[in-house]
Amino acid sequence: MACNCDKCNPTKNCGCKDTALTNPCTYTDCSVGSERCADIQCAECVSYCGTSFEVGAPGTVIKIETGDRLDSILQKFSMILTQGLGACTSDDLHHAPYNVYAANITNSGFTVVWNGESTASTQIDVQVDSGTGYASVGIVAPTVLQLAVTSLVADTEYRIKLVSTDALAATCDSVVIIVRTLL
């Protein structure tokens, strides 16, 4: 891998104790009190490989499965912290998708990708906000796990959330991801 900054040393070995990394400079600040790791691992590249487990009574179930990505687990726990455990966050009730992220980012768009949909979901509404409020950019059926968002402005920050609807018209919002289009 190639290093993209030279904060650590002139040979661009930016992981402090590692050989070159391709991380943003903020990940490779080796000054006192900053970087403590010999290597940086990205959350989206780490999976839970232990035995699947769940805790909670019906309506308050938290389930972590073998193979779940760390970023998905973090999104699930973040939603539980902000919304409480129950409607929209329990694994055995209708909930918003987990593991929401952006891929294929260009100067005029990106693809929103997700998984971890609730079996009770009847549709997913992808909503985008560039600072003027959320607007729907597409509604997809369950098990359609991505949507290309196009015709955006270059070098602009967008907030994206998924709104899952069930058969009773109850809605649940996902985490909000923040994506900047390229220049």
Secondary structure, DSSP 8 states (H G I E B T S, - for coil): ---S--SS-TT--TTSSSS-----GGGG--STTS---SS---GGG-B--S--EEESSTTS-EEE-TT-BHHHHHHHHHHHHHH-SSTBT-TTS-B--EEEEEES--SS-EEEEEE---TTEEEEEEEEESSS--EEEEEE-TT--EEEE-S--TT-EEEEEEEEEETT--EEE---EEEE---
